[in-house]
Amino acid sequence: MYLRPKLTLLFLFLCSFSFAQEVEIKKLKINNKLDHFAVRVVNDKVFFSSNLTRKNGRAILDDYAQNLYGIYEATVGEDGELENLELIKKKKVGMANMTAATFSKDGKFMYYTSNHTSAGENKLQDKNTFNLLIQRAEYVEGKGWVNITTLPFCDPNFNYLHPALSPDGNTLYFVSTIDGTKGKSDLYKVSVSNHETYGEITRLSDEINSSRKELFPFVSDENKLYYSSDRRGGLGGLDIYCYDLNTTDSGKPALLLQEPINSKGDDFSFFLNDDLTTGYISSRRIKGDGGDDLYYFKNFDFEEGK
């Protein structure tokens, strides 16, 4: 059973960002019938998630006919295009995903979504499932991504997914379904110390979370939290919202981004480059290529709607 938002909150959620200049958005050439999402640019590299595939290009499925995903490394070409793709390989892939990653500023540490290899309880589906978890890996020159460890708070009876580091690397935001979650999934945070120890889990406020589903957090260099939600008042499906983590107004709601960032389809995994004007989103919008498609945008600049 889900909480019913108050009418005043529904009205507030209709507040949106009006763009100060026209945002340009384009679909990338990399797109096809497979899924492409969760871009992160780290120094001179770019990482994104997509299906694991066989030599013939067909998506690999697990024993339950679900897609398996991996993280790909690439370089940024002209006008945001992704080039020179290479799959990040784990020694043991098995039936585990490696997807939706976030990185420390120096590129040394990566946090990503994977899944337990033994079934745990799933209260939403009333059955045992291979729930999602967050793992951390360390990059060692000449060896690649090694020292993989599961974060200590990941209970196999709940889902933990879509990690996002704060700009200073001291806070990890993520999605979870743990006890205390009011929607299908909520946004949480935990303190990080030297990428070795972690504090107590804290649920983010009701100005950020809703009675529906929150996914794919990202924190920009100006400490704004961008994430997706399928709450009422959006343009359709999942929409991208923004919340200023620096605000002193505790009652201020998250704000909906308008077209062309959002559309009538699902829009998610927002990423903004350090220049705060260019970035990437994923979307399932009209005239897409069949799966989750990647889009590059520029001239991103907005003023808060009044």
C-alpha positions as CSV (number, residue, x, y, z in Angstrom):
1,M,0.0,0.0,0.0
2,Y,1.4,3.4,-1.0
3,L,1.0,6.8,0.6
4,R,-1.3,9.2,-1.1
5,P,0.4,12.6,-1.7
6,K,-1.4,15.7,-0.4
7,L,-3.0,17.9,-3.1
8,T,-0.7,20.8,-2.1
9,L,2.3,18.6,-2.8
10,L,0.9,17.6,-6.1
11,F,0.6,21.2,-7.0
12,L,4.2,21.9,-5.9
13,F,5.5,19.1,-7.9
14,L,4.2,20.8,-11.0
15,C,6.8,23.6,-10.4
16,S,9.5,23.1,-13.0
17,F,12.7,24.4,-14.4
18,S,12.3,26.7,-17.4
19,F,15.4,26.8,-19.5
20,A,17.0,30.2,-19.9
21,Q,18.2,29.3,-23.4
22,E,17.2,26.6,-25.8
23,V,18.6,23.2,-25.0
24,E,19.8,21.1,-27.9
25,I,19.5,17.3,-27.6
26,K,20.5,14.6,-30.1
27,K,20.3,10.9,-30.2
28,L,23.8,9.2,-30.4
29,K,24.9,6.9,-33.2
30,I,25.8,4.2,-30.8
31,N,22.1,3.4,-30.2
32,N,20.4,0.2,-31.6
33,K,17.8,-2.3,-30.3
34,L,19.9,-2.9,-27.2
35,D,19.8,-0.8,-24.0
36,H,22.3,2.0,-23.4
37,F,22.2,4.1,-20.2
38,A,24.0,5.5,-17.2
39,V,26.8,7.6,-18.8
40,R,29.5,8.9,-16.5
41,V,32.5,10.9,-17.8
42,V,35.7,10.6,-15.7
43,N,38.6,12.6,-16.9
44,D,39.4,11.5,-20.5
45,K,37.2,8.4,-20.3
46,V,33.5,7.8,-20.5
47,F,31.6,4.8,-19.0
48,F,28.1,3.6,-19.7
49,S,26.0,0.5,-19.3
50,S,24.6,-1.8,-22.0
51,N,23.7,-5.4,-22.6
52,L,26.3,-8.2,-22.5
53,T,26.2,-9.7,-26.0
54,R,27.3,-12.8,-27.8
55,K,29.6,-12.7,-30.8
56,N,26.6,-12.4,-33.1
57,G,25.5,-9.2,-31.2
58,R,22.5,-10.8,-29.5
59,A,21.8,-10.0,-25.9
60,I,22.8,-12.6,-23.3
61,L,20.0,-13.7,-20.9
62,D,20.3,-15.3,-17.5
63,D,18.6,-18.5,-16.5
64,Y,15.3,-16.5,-15.9
65,A,15.3,-14.9,-19.4
66,Q,16.4,-11.5,-17.9
67,N,19.0,-9.3,-19.7
68,L,22.6,-9.3,-18.3
69,Y,24.4,-5.9,-18.4
70,G,28.0,-4.8,-18.3
71,I,29.9,-1.5,-18.1
72,Y,31.6,-0.3,-21.2
73,E,34.5,2.2,-21.4
74,A,34.8,4.6,-24.3
75,T,36.2,8.0,-25.4
76,V,34.2,11.1,-26.2
77,G,34.1,12.1,-29.8
78,E,32.7,15.0,-31.7
79,D,29.5,16.5,-30.4
80,G,29.3,13.9,-27.6
81,E,29.5,10.8,-29.6
82,L,30.9,7.7,-27.9
83,E,33.8,5.9,-29.6
84,N,36.4,3.1,-29.1
85,L,34.1,1.0,-27.0
86,E,35.6,-1.7,-24.7
87,L,33.8,-3.9,-22.2
88,I,35.1,-3.8,-18.6
89,K,35.7,-7.5,-17.8
90,K,35.4,-9.3,-14.5
91,K,37.2,-12.6,-13.9
92,K,33.9,-14.2,-13.0
93,V,30.9,-12.8,-14.8
94,G,28.5,-15.7,-14.2
95,M,24.9,-14.5,-13.8
96,A,25.9,-11.3,-12.1
97,N,25.3,-7.8,-13.6
98,M,27.7,-5.0,-13.6
99,T,25.9,-1.8,-14.3
100,A,25.0,1.8,-13.4
101,A,28.3,3.0,-12.0
102,T,29.7,6.1,-10.2
103,F,33.3,7.0,-9.9
104,S,35.6,9.0,-7.5
105,K,37.0,12.2,-9.0
106,D,40.4,10.7,-9.6
107,G,38.9,7.6,-11.3
108,K,40.5,5.2,-8.8
109,F,37.3,3.9,-7.2
110,M,34.1,2.7,-8.9
111,Y,30.8,1.8,-7.3
112,Y,28.3,-0.1,-9.4
113,T,25.1,-2.2,-9.2
114,S,25.3,-6.0,-9.3
115,N,23.2,-8.7,-7.8
116,H,23.4,-11.4,-5.1
117,T,24.1,-14.9,-6.4
118,S,21.8,-16.5,-3.8
119,A,18.1,-15.7,-3.6
120,G,16.7,-13.4,-0.9
121,E,13.3,-12.3,0.2
122,N,11.4,-9.9,-2.0
123,K,8.4,-8.3,-0.1
124,L,7.1,-6.5,-3.2
125,Q,6.8,-9.7,-5.3
126,D,6.2,-12.0,-2.3
127,K,8.8,-14.5,-3.5
128,N,12.6,-15.0,-3.3
129,T,14.6,-13.2,-5.9
130,F,18.3,-12.4,-6.7
131,N,18.2,-8.9,-5.2
132,L,20.5,-6.1,-6.3
133,L,23.5,-4.9,-4.4
134,I,26.3,-2.3,-4.6
135,Q,29.9,-3.2,-5.1
136,R,33.1,-1.2,-5.0
137,A,36.1,-1.8,-7.2
138,E,39.6,-0.2,-7.2
139,Y,41.5,0.6,-10.4
140,V,45.2,-0.5,-10.4
141,E,47.4,0.4,-13.3
142,G,48.3,-2.7,-15.3
143,K,45.7,-4.9,-13.6
144,G,42.4,-3.0,-14.3
145,W,39.5,-3.1,-11.9
146,V,40.3,-5.3,-8.9
147,N,39.7,-5.6,-5.2
148,I,36.0,-5.9,-5.7
149,T,34.0,-5.9,-2.5
150,T,30.3,-5.7,-1.6
151,L,29.3,-2.8,0.6
152,P,28.8,-4.1,4.1
153,F,25.2,-2.7,4.5
154,C,23.8,-4.7,1.6
155,D,21.2,-7.0,3.1
156,P,20.3,-9.8,0.6
157,N,16.6,-9.4,1.5
158,F,16.5,-5.9,0.0
159,N,17.6,-4.1,-3.2
160,Y,20.5,-1.6,-3.3
161,L,21.2,0.0,-6.7
162,H,22.2,3.1,-8.7
163,P,25.1,4.5,-6.6
164,A,26.1,8.1,-7.0
165,L,29.0,9.8,-5.2
166,S,28.9,13.4,-4.1
167,P,31.5,15.8,-5.7
168,D,33.7,15.6,-2.6
169,G,33.4,11.8,-2.5
170,N,32.3,11.8,1.1
171,T,28.6,10.8,0.5
172,L,27.2,7.9,-1.5
173,Y,23.6,8.3,-2.7
174,F,21.7,5.2,-3.9
175,V,18.3,3.6,-4.4
176,S,16.9,1.0,-2.0
177,T,13.8,-0.9,-0.9
178,I,14.9,-1.4,2.8
179,D,12.5,-1.1,5.7
180,G,11.3,2.5,6.0
181,T,10.9,2.9,2.2
182,K,7.6,4.6,1.5
183,G,7.4,4.2,-2.3
184,K,8.4,1.2,-4.5
185,S,12.0,2.5,-4.1
186,D,13.4,5.5,-2.3
187,L,16.6,7.5,-2.3
188,Y,19.1,7.0,0.5
189,K,22.6,8.2,1.5
190,V,25.5,7.0,3.5
191,S,28.8,8.7,4.5
192,V,32.0,7.4,3.0
193,S,35.4,7.4,4.6
194,N,38.4,6.8,2.4
195,H,36.3,4.4,0.3
196,E,36.8,1.8,3.0
197,T,34.2,2.4,5.8
198,Y,30.6,3.6,5.6
199,G,28.2,5.3,8.1
200,E,24.6,4.8,8.9
201,I,22.0,4.7,6.1
202,T,19.7,7.8,6.0
203,R,16.6,8.1,3.9
204,L,16.3,11.4,2.0
205,S,13.4,13.7,2.7
206,D,9.8,13.5,1.5
207,E,10.5,16.6,-0.6
208,I,12.8,14.3,-2.7
209,N,11.1,10.9,-2.3
210,S,7.5,10.2,-3.2
211,S,4.9,7.5,-2.9
212,R,6.1,6.1,-6.2
213,K,9.5,5.1,-7.6
214,E,12.8,7.0,-7.4
215,L,15.8,5.9,-9.5
216,F,19.2,6.9,-10.9
217,P,20.5,9.7,-8.7
218,F,23.3,11.9,-9.8
219,V,24.9,14.9,-7.9
220,S,26.4,17.7,-10.0
221,D,29.5,19.8,-9.1
222,E,27.2,22.5,-7.8
223,N,25.6,19.9,-5.4
224,K,22.3,19.6,-7.2
225,L,20.7,16.1,-7.0
226,Y,19.2,14.9,-10.3
227,Y,17.1,11.7,-10.3
228,S,14.2,10.1,-12.0
229,S,10.7,9.4,-10.7
230,D,7.3,8.1,-12.0
231,R,5.3,10.3,-9.6
232,R,2.2,12.1,-10.6
233,G,2.6,15.4,-12.3
234,G,5.3,14.4,-14.7
235,L,5.3,14.5,-18.5
236,G,5.0,10.7,-18.8
237,G,6.6,7.5,-17.4
238,L,9.9,8.3,-15.6
239,D,10.8,11.9,-15.5
240,I,14.0,13.7,-14.4
241,Y,13.7,16.0,-11.3
242,C,16.2,18.2,-9.6
243,Y,16.7,19.1,-5.9
244,D,19.2,21.7,-4.6
245,L,21.1,19.9,-1.7
246,N,22.3,23.4,-0.6
247,T,18.9,24.7,0.0
248,T,18.0,26.0,3.5
249,D,14.2,25.7,2.8
250,S,13.3,22.3,4.1
251,G,9.9,22.4,2.5
252,K,11.0,23.2,-1.0
253,P,10.0,20.5,-3.4
254,A,12.0,18.7,-6.1
255,L,11.5,20.4,-9.5
256,L,10.6,18.8,-12.8
257,L,12.8,19.5,-15.8
258,Q,10.9,20.3,-18.9
259,E,11.2,19.4,-22.6
260,P,13.4,18.5,-24.3
261,I,15.2,16.9,-21.4
262,N,12.0,15.2,-20.3
263,S,9.5,13.6,-22.8
264,K,6.3,11.6,-22.8
265,G,8.5,8.4,-22.6
266,D,10.8,7.2,-19.8
267,D,13.7,9.7,-19.1
268,F,16.4,8.8,-16.7
269,S,20.1,8.5,-15.7
270,F,20.8,12.2,-16.1
271,F,24.5,13.2,-16.2
272,L,25.9,16.8,-16.3
273,N,29.5,17.5,-17.2
274,D,31.7,19.7,-15.1
275,D,31.0,22.6,-17.5
276,L,27.3,22.4,-16.2
277,T,26.0,23.0,-19.8
278,T,26.5,19.6,-21.5
279,G,25.7,16.0,-20.6
280,Y,23.8,12.8,-21.3
281,I,20.4,11.3,-20.5
282,S,18.8,7.9,-21.4
283,S,15.3,7.8,-22.7
284,R,12.7,5.6,-24.3
285,R,11.0,8.3,-26.4
286,I,9.3,8.5,-29.7
287,K,11.6,7.8,-32.7
288,G,14.0,5.9,-30.5
289,D,15.8,2.7,-31.6
290,G,13.9,0.2,-29.6
291,G,15.7,0.0,-26.2
292,D,17.0,2.6,-23.7
293,D,18.7,5.1,-26.0
294,L,21.5,7.6,-25.1
295,Y,21.1,11.3,-25.9
296,Y,23.7,14.1,-25.7
297,F,22.5,17.6,-24.8
298,K,24.2,21.0,-24.7
299,N,23.2,24.6,-23.8
300,F,21.8,23.3,-20.5
301,D,21.0,26.4,-18.4
302,F,17.9,27.1,-16.5
303,E,16.2,29.4,-14.1
304,E,13.8,28.3,-11.4
305,G,10.2,28.6,-12.5
306,K,8.0,31.0,-10.6
